[in-house]
Amino acid sequence: MTESTQPRHSAAREVVSLYLAGAALFGGIAAVFYHPARIGLASIAVALVAAGMAAGTKHQRFAGLATFCAVFGWLVGMVVGVMLDRAIF
């Protein structure tokens, strides 16, 4: 039998960071259309946690992309909300 070269907790950390990054990516996109202050800031926080968990792993770039999308979605959502006089909170 062959054993994995990675410890089991490292693989679990990678999976959790992928799920968090996916949730942050979705939240960043949703923040453009719905309440950017609530959804956007929460997705930024989740993306930063995912980026911290993914540091040094092969999924580091995806977590960085999720962080960028969360911040960009928050920013665009806030600008659109102010310009169109929509609800921000």
Phi, psi and omega in degrees: 000141179255142178253151179291149179281343178268144171293156183296323181292331178291320178294321178294322178296321179294319180294317179295320179293326176294316179296318178295320179294322176296319178294321179292324177297314177297318179295324178294321177290319180293333181292340177290327187258332184230136171021079185294333181290321179284301186289319183296313181292324177293320180289329175295317179297317179294321179294322178292323175295317178296320179293323177293322179287330183270000182299127179085004179250176181284351181260018183295323181290324178294321177294324175294320176297319179296322177295316178298315181295323179294316180291317180294319177296320177296314182296313179295319179298321178292318179296314179296320179297320179287317183291326181262006180055048177259170180291129179264320179268000000 
